[in-house]
Amino acid sequence: MYKHRTVSIISFLVFVFLFCPLFLIVLTAFNSADSISLPLSGFSLKWFAKVFKSRALVGSFKSSFILAIISAAIGTLIGLTSSIAIVRTNNKVSNAIYNIFLSPSLIPGIVTGYILFRFMVVFIQMPLALALVTGHFLIVLPYTVRIICASLKNIDPSLAEAARTLGCTPVQAFIKVVLPELKGAMLTSFMLAFINSFNNIPVSMYLKAPGMNTLPYSMMNYIEYNYDPTVSALSVMLMLLTLIFMVVSDQADDKKNNKE
């Protein structure tokens, strides 16, 4: 009994530690005061309006959004093809390749960014825009490979074999039988890749072109010289965007489970 009570207390404290800062950010986003402060001076939506009036924040949001879409799309596509090769050739070599795909997630982001900068920009002189997309693709690839591999392993190989015996080519069997079973995993991996690319700072810091800022980098620059709740308001909007992604992903998983 006491063990369960202790676990409950620790879980509650961890919950408070994680969500109390988010709650404070939401509160300060609606504060009418000209600085981040508590208690609240009044209720106001002016900081949300100021977000859309800031060219730096709006422009960097567009850059981050486009970059995240491209990186997530490429990462999901490459993750799908790589996962098929890894799962279908289940041996020591494929396991080693799987671990190689996951290795970027084990390296600190600041180290990854510096290595990519030295190799792609300094050594092979890749254009910065292409280097930035490549860098973000590499940091999201481990997530797509892990999710899609796990989903592929749960698909019965006899389904594709049955489709081929009924006259389908291997490509047709994959498109008509296997791919529909992977829709939920692909959507989840795309959203997770999008969020990780959108929030990334270390790789973007090394590989971004002059005059091009991603949203997290612009937010850091903004709070360095301003102490108003504009960034709090922007953070609330980003939390809502992430919540929408989570809801869509959960609904996709629920539909898949209902079909099964």
N, C-alpha and C positions, 0 to 999 in steps of 0.2 A: 504493500500500500504506500509506504513512504517512498519507495523507489519511483513509483508512478507519479507521485506528487512532485518529487524532485525533477523528474523529466518534464512534467508539465510546466513547472516554474521556469526551468531553463529555456524551454521552447518559447514561452511567453516573452521572456527577456530578449531572446534573439529576435523574435518578431518585432518587438518594440524598437530594438536597435536598428533593424533594417528599414522599418516603415516610418519611424518618427521623422527622419530628415525629409522624406518625401512629403509627409503631411505638412511640415513647416514650409516647404517650397510652395505647396498649393496655397497655403494661407497667405504667404507674402506676395504671391502673384496677384491677389485681389486687394492688396493694401493700397490705400490712397496716398500714403506717405511717399516722399520723394527718395527714400532710401529703404533698404531692407531692414526692417525693425519690427519688434514685438513689444507690447501689444499693438494690435491693428488700430490705425487712426480712423479708418473708415473703409467702405467698400467701393471699389472702382475697377473698371475694365480698361482704363486708359493704357495700361502697360501692354495689353494684348494688341491694342491699336498701334502702339509704338513699334511693336515687332514688325508689322507690315509696312511701316513707314521707313524702317531702316534698310537702306540699300545694301549695306554690308551683310546683314543677317539674311535678307531675302535672297540675295545673289548667292551666298554661300549655301543656303538651303537647296537652291536649284542645282548647284554643282554637286552637292553631296547626294541628292536624290537621284540624279542621272548616273553618277558614278556607282551608287549602290545598286541601281537597277541593272546596269551593264555587268557589274562584277557578279551579282547574284545569278543573273541569267547564264553567264559563261560558266560560273562555278557549278550550277545545277546541271547543265548540259554535260560538262566534263566529268562531274561526279557521277552522273548516270552511266556514261559509257565506261568509266573506270570501275564502277561498282559491278557492272555486268561481267567485266573481264575477271575481277577478283573473285566473285562468287562462283562463276562457272568453272574456273580452274582452281579448285580448292586444294592447294598443296602448300609446301613450305615457301616456294617462291612467291605465290600470291599473298601469303600471310606477311612476308617481308615487304612486299610492295604496299600492302595495306598499312603497315606501320610507317612506311616512308611517307605515305599520303597524310598520315596523322601527325607527323613530326613537326610541322610548322606551328601547331597549337601548343607544343611543349617549349618553344623558344620565346623568351620575352619579346614583346612587341617592339621595344626600342632597339633591340639587337637585330631583329628581322628587318626593320626599316633601314638601319645603317648598312647592313649587308646588301640589301637590294639596291640601295643608293650607290654603293661602291661598285657593284657588279653591273647593273643595268645602265646607270647614268654615266659613271666615270669610265668604266672599262669598255663596254660595248657601245656607249654613247647613244642609247635609246632615247627617243623623244620623251619629254617629261609626261605628256598626257598618256602615252602608251605605257610608260613605266608605272604610272600611278594606277591605271586599270589593272596591269599585270600584278602589281603588289597587292591590291585589294582582292584580286582573284585568288592569289596564293593563300591569303589569310582566311578566306571563307571556304576553300576547298575541303579542308579536314571535316568541317561540319556536314557538308553535303554528302561526302563519301560515307561518313559514319551512319547517317540516317538512312540513306538509300540502300547501303549494304545490309543493314539490319532488316529492312523491309523485304529486300530480295530473298534473304535467307528464309523468310516465312512463307514464300510462295512455292507451292508444290510444282516441281519441274515437270511432272506428268501432264499438267495442263497444256503447256506449250507442245509437248510431244503428241498429245491427243489432237491438237490443232493441225500439226504437221501431217499426221496420219489421215486427216480428213481433207488434205489437199492444199493446205496453206504452206507457203514458203516460210523459211525461218524468219524473214523480216515481217511478213504478214502475221505470223504467229505471235511475234513480239508486240507488234502494234495493236493487234486485236485482243490479245489475251493477257500478256504480261503488263504492258504499259497502263491499262486501266487500273490494275491492282496497285500501281505505283503512284497514282495521282496524289493521294494524301501525303505520301512521303516526299514527293517532289515539291508539293506546295509548302510543306513544313520546312524542308531544307532551303527552299528559295527565301522564305520569310526570315528564317534564322540567319541566312547569309546576308540578306538585305540589312537586317538590324546590326550585325557585326561590322559590315562595311560602313554603314551610315555613322556608327558611333566611333569608328577608329580614329585615333590621333597619331600614334607613333609613326606608322607607315606614311600617312598623309603628310606629316611634318617634314619628312625627308624627301618625298618624291613630288610634292606639289610644285606646279610651275609658278614663277613670279607673278603676283597679282591674282592668283587663283587660291582661294581659301575654302576649305570645307567647313561645314557648320560647327562642329566641335572646336575647331581651331579659332573660328571667328568669335565663338562664345567665350573662349579663354581670353582673347584679346579685348573683348568688350568689358568683362568684369575686372580687367587689370586697370582700366581707366574710369570705369563707371560703377557706382554702387546702388543703382536703382533696380527695381524688381523686373526689369525687362527680360532678363535672362530667366528669372523664375517663371514668368508668363510663357516664354518659349519652351521651357522645360515641361510645363503642364501640357502644352500642345503635343510635345514629343511623347509624353507618357500616354496621352490619349491615342496617338498613332500606334504606339506599341501595343496598347490594349486592344485596338481594333484588329491588328495582326494576330494576336493571340486568340481572339474570339473566332476569327475566320479559320485559323488553323484547327481549333478544337471542333468547330462544326464540320470541317472536312474529315477529321478523324471519326467523329460520331457517325457521319454518313457511311463511311467505309465499314465501321463496326456493325451498323444496322444491316448493311447488305450481306455481311458475312453471317 
